[in-house]
């Protein structure tokens, strides 16, 4: 997956925020994090036939935050890393996985730190490749379909 190209498409996305903004200049970052949180919940509740689309929506949300915070370089993955994620074991509990993702995203926002967001990103990428069984090619193809 070419994360740089995916991030460029996320940067150009003009989707309206899910929650209304009272102060667009000062709420941008909070809005991006809230959108990620809401879309994560939707992803985990989505039917199997919608999962890839919903996965790509969440992927775009991670990249939008990385673009806004100037942390994109921390989310870049090379082919070797993607292969490593693909060979990891499956999680024992999707409930715990979901809670960890939520906790890490919130920690990143409230503590203004990149490390928790990167950790959540890695968990989410691994989930898509292992638990959901998506290939990098399937993810890219659907992402381009949605955002190109």
C-alpha positions in Angstrom: 0.0 0.0 0.0 1.3 3.4 -0.9 0.3 5.3 2.2 1.7 8.6 0.8 -0.8 8.4 -2.2 -3.6 7.4 0.1 -2.8 10.4 2.4 -2.8 12.8 -0.6 -6.4 11.6 -1.4 -7.4 12.1 2.2 -6.0 15.6 2.1 -8.2 16.4 -0.9 -11.4 14.8 0.6 -14.2 17.3 1.0 -16.5 15.2 3.1 -18.5 17.2 5.6 -17.8 16.5 9.3 -20.2 14.0 10.9 -20.8 16.4 13.9 -21.5 20.1 13.4 -18.7 22.6 13.9 -19.4 25.7 16.0 -15.9 27.1 15.5 -14.4 25.6 12.3 -11.0 27.2 12.8 -10.5 25.9 16.3 -12.4 22.6 16.1 -10.8 21.1 13.1 -8.5 18.6 15.0 -11.3 17.7 17.5 -13.6 17.1 14.5 -11.2 14.8 12.8 -10.7 12.7 16.0 -14.4 12.6 16.6 -15.0 11.4 13.1 -12.4 8.7 13.5 -14.1 7.5 16.7 -17.5 7.5 15.2 -16.4 5.7 12.0 -14.5 3.1 14.1 -17.7 2.2 15.9 -19.6 2.0 12.6 -16.8 -0.1 11.1 -17.0 -2.7 13.9 -20.8 -2.9 13.7 -21.0 -3.0 9.9 -22.2 -6.1 8.0 -19.5 -8.2 6.3 -20.3 -7.0 2.8 -19.7 -3.3 3.9 -16.5 -4.0 5.9 -13.9 -3.2 3.2 -15.6 0.2 2.5 -15.9 1.0 6.1 -12.3 0.0 6.7 -11.2 2.5 4.0 -13.3 5.2 5.6 -11.5 4.7 8.9 -8.2 4.5 7.1 -8.9 7.9 5.5 -9.7 9.3 9.0 -6.4 8.2 10.4 -4.6 9.8 7.4 -6.6 13.0 7.7 -5.5 13.3 11.4 -1.9 12.6 10.4 -2.1 15.2 7.6 -3.5 17.8 10.0 -1.0 17.1 12.8 2.0 16.8 10.5 2.5 13.2 11.7 2.0 11.5 8.4 5.7 10.4 8.3 5.0 8.3 11.4 2.3 6.3 9.7 4.2 5.5 6.5 4.7 1.7 6.1 7.0 -0.2 3.7 6.3 -3.5 2.2 8.3 -5.4 4.8 6.2 -3.9 7.6 3.0 -4.8 5.8 4.2 -8.4 5.4 5.1 -8.4 9.2 1.5 -7.2 10.1 0.1 -9.9 7.8 1.9 -12.7 9.6 0.8 -11.7 13.1 -1.7 -13.8 15.1 -5.4 -13.1 15.4 -6.7 -11.2 18.4 -8.5 -13.2 21.1 -11.1 -10.5 21.7 -12.5 -8.0 19.2 -14.1 -6.2 22.2 -10.7 -5.6 23.8 -9.2 -4.7 20.4 -11.9 -2.1 19.9 -11.4 -0.6 23.4 -7.7 -0.4 22.9 -8.2 1.4 19.6 -10.6 3.9 21.3 -8.3 4.4 24.2 -5.2 5.1 22.1 -7.1 7.5 19.8 -8.4 9.4 22.8 -5.0 9.4 24.5 -3.5 10.9 21.3 -6.0 13.7 21.2 -6.1 14.6 24.8 -2.4 14.3 25.4 -1.5 15.7 22.0 1.0 12.9 21.4 1.7 11.0 18.2 2.7 7.6 19.8 -0.8 6.5 20.8 -2.1 7.4 17.3 0.7 5.4 15.7 0.0 2.4 18.0 -3.8 2.6 17.0 -2.8 2.8 13.4 -0.6 -0.3 13.6 -3.4 -2.2 15.4 -5.9 -1.1 12.7 -3.7 -2.0 9.8 -3.0 -5.4 11.4 -6.7 -5.9 12.0 -7.5 -5.3 8.3 -4.8 -7.7 7.1 -5.3 -10.5 9.6 -8.7 -10.5 11.2 -10.6 -9.0 8.3 -8.5 -10.8 5.7 -8.1 -7.9 3.3 -5.1 -7.8 1.0 -3.2 -4.5 0.5 -4.4 -4.5 -3.1 -8.1 -4.8 -2.1 -7.7 -2.0 0.4 -6.0 0.3 -2.1 -8.5 -0.5 -4.8 -11.5 0.2 -2.6 -9.8 3.4 -1.2 -9.2 4.7 -4.7 -12.8 3.9 -5.7 -14.0 5.9 -2.7 -11.6 8.9 -2.8 -10.0 9.3 -6.2 
